[in-house]
Amino acid sequence: MPRVTIKKKEYKLIDFKVWVIGQMALNHKTQAQLGEALGVTQGEISQKLKIPDKRKKEKVRLDAFTLGQVLEIFDYFDASPEDRLRLLTM
């Protein structure tokens, strides 16, 4: 299904969550390690990274990460400038 402009924020947030999950796998990091770096619990990281199930009509949690946490995550995974720009711009 094509992406529609009205849900751009939701799509960007899901893209960011998928990127973080991928980086965790590539760098062999756990949710607990990421939570420790951000100063939150593993359970909170799990909830923030949860991708909603469309079949259950779950909504995207738009307040998942603060800007400070996003920047810390970029530094933690040493994100490239291209990834930062792609994930932060609307």
C-alpha positions in Angstrom: 0.0 0.0 0.0 1.4 3.4 -0.9 2.3 5.9 1.8 0.0 8.9 2.1 1.1 12.4 3.2 -1.4 12.6 6.0 0.5 9.8 7.9 4.0 11.1 7.3 4.8 11.4 11.0 3.8 7.8 11.7 5.8 6.5 8.7 8.9 8.4 9.8 8.6 7.1 13.4 8.2 3.5 12.1 11.2 4.0 9.8 13.2 5.2 12.8 12.1 2.3 14.9 13.0 -0.2 12.1 16.4 1.6 11.7 17.1 1.3 15.5 16.2 -2.4 15.6 18.4 -3.0 12.6 21.3 -1.2 14.2 20.9 -3.2 17.4 21.1 -6.4 15.3 24.1 -5.2 13.3 26.0 -4.1 16.4 25.0 -7.0 18.6 23.3 -4.8 21.1 20.4 -5.6 23.3 17.5 -3.5 24.4 18.9 -3.5 27.9 22.2 -2.1 26.6 20.4 0.6 24.7 18.3 1.4 27.7 21.3 1.7 29.9 22.9 4.2 27.4 19.7 6.2 27.4 19.1 6.0 31.1 15.8 4.0 30.9 14.8 0.5 31.5 14.7 -2.4 29.0 11.0 -2.5 29.2 10.6 1.1 28.3 12.9 0.5 25.2 10.7 -2.4 24.3 7.6 -0.3 24.4 9.2 2.5 22.4 10.4 0.2 19.7 7.1 -1.7 19.4 5.8 -1.5 15.8 2.0 -1.5 15.8 0.1 -4.4 14.3 -2.2 -3.1 11.5 -4.4 -6.2 11.8 -5.2 -5.3 15.4 -5.6 -1.6 14.4 -3.0 -0.5 16.9 -1.9 3.1 16.8 1.6 4.4 16.5 2.9 5.9 19.7 3.9 9.3 18.5 5.7 10.3 21.7 8.0 7.3 21.7 11.4 9.1 21.8 12.4 12.6 22.8 14.7 14.6 20.5 17.5 14.2 23.0 17.1 10.4 23.0 17.1 10.3 19.2 20.3 12.2 19.1 21.8 9.9 21.8 20.8 6.9 19.7 22.4 8.3 16.6 25.6 8.9 18.6 25.4 5.4 20.2 25.2 3.7 16.8 27.5 6.2 15.1 24.9 7.0 12.5 26.0 8.5 9.2 25.0 12.0 8.3 22.9 10.6 5.5 20.9 8.4 8.0 20.5 11.3 10.4 19.2 13.5 7.6 16.9 10.9 6.2 15.4 10.0 9.6 15.0 13.5 11.0 13.6 15.4 8.0 9.9 15.4 7.2 
